[in-house]
Amino acid sequence: MILIKDKMTLKLQAEKINWLKMYISNNADDFIGEYILNGDYLKEELDVLKDYALSCPVGDKFLALKQFIIFKVYNKFNDVLYNY
């Protein structure tokens, strides 16, 4: 997440809930990945993660990382509590 934190922060929407699905895998020199923020496929962020994945020495092993994150915006001036 630190690799893409600044780029991701700029793309978060002013919605109550934002979501991120991220998957990268590396097997020798083969890379598979996706980076989806609120339903939008973001290639620039995926390229950063691809460079990171390909820099990890895996040999003949398989390396994978999958995350699904939900960001809930909290406004301290809201006096209404939302229950989901």
Secondary structure as GFF3:
##gff-version 3
##sequence-region A 1 84
A	DSSP	three_ten_helix	2	4	.	.	.	ID=ss1
A	DSSP	alpha_helix	5	11	.	.	.	ID=ss2
A	DSSP	beta_strand	17	27	.	.	.	ID=ss3
A	DSSP	beta_strand	30	37	.	.	.	ID=ss4
A	DSSP	beta_strand	40	41	.	.	.	ID=ss5
A	DSSP	alpha_helix	43	55	.	.	.	ID=ss6
A	DSSP	beta_strand	62	72	.	.	.	ID=ss7
###
